[in-house]
């Protein structure tokens, strides 16, 4: 029988530094000369083993996105953004292809409500040895109202969100589409932090590899609704079309009108 739950090692967990709320904590990712167990480096991007592997039966890595602790994904220059996603997706897929894991998680936390502990921009790639994450994911959670499309990459707003309310999806079918894929993820992150109808300072990005398709789901984070916590019932807001029109107007109409 496959495992359904991950064990969290609390003896390691209590040692983890926390710099999102505690601004007096020194950033471990800024002390680059002290980093150990480095797997790969490309300019300011570093992939390394997680110093605090709190998850049992898993292989945990951290991907440091930049050497600028005060930066954030929505602020990256296009060149760095594309380089980051090319690097990250390459190593994610290599871990998948290694055959060592039942599945490999790839995700990003940002902000105090995201579940993260370190403020410095980073992602995580985690190999799960006995859990297939896709067993709890349905195709419907990636369907939605199209916001924009470019080079075969589709940017949409979920009509059947996984957790509920507002979930942005980006769909890529070819690795040659990474530039547009990264662009749409950045737009979603920027919109959430700067232009969203509800004030937000946190988001998650979750990546999924389904057959030959890669999806990113960008989720603004608030206090999770009790209906989902207690009963796993997602809620769909009545203003999805208003949000779709708003992000289209802010990020795409101005661009296309100048062509």
HELIX and SHEET records of a PDB file:
HELIX    1   1 UNK A   10  UNK A   13  1                                   4    
HELIX    2   2 UNK A   32  UNK A   34  5                                   3    
HELIX    3   3 UNK A   73  UNK A   75  5                                   3    
HELIX    4   4 UNK A   78  UNK A   97  1                                  20    
HELIX    5   5 UNK A  133  UNK A  136  5                                   4    
HELIX    6   6 UNK A  139  UNK A  142  5                                   4    
HELIX    7   7 UNK A  175  UNK A  177  5                                   3    
HELIX    8   8 UNK A  178  UNK A  194  1                                  17    
HELIX    9   9 UNK A  226  UNK A  231  1                                   6    
HELIX   10  10 UNK A  240  UNK A  248  1                                   9    
HELIX   11  11 UNK A  249  UNK A  253  3                                   5    
HELIX   12  12 UNK A  254  UNK A  257  1                                   4    
SHEET    1   A10 UNK A  38  UNK A  42  0                                        
SHEET    2   A10 UNK A  45  UNK A  49 -1                                        
SHEET    3   A10 UNK A  58  UNK A  64 -1                                        
SHEET    4   A10 UNK A 122  UNK A 128 -1                                        
SHEET    5   A10 UNK A 103  UNK A 110 -1                                        
SHEET    6   A10 UNK A 203  UNK A 210 -1                                        
SHEET    7   A10 UNK A 213  UNK A 220 -1                                        
SHEET    8   A10 UNK A 167  UNK A 172 -1                                        
SHEET    9   A10 UNK A 153  UNK A 158 -1                                        
SHEET   10   A10 UNK A 144  UNK A 150 -1                                        
END                                                                             
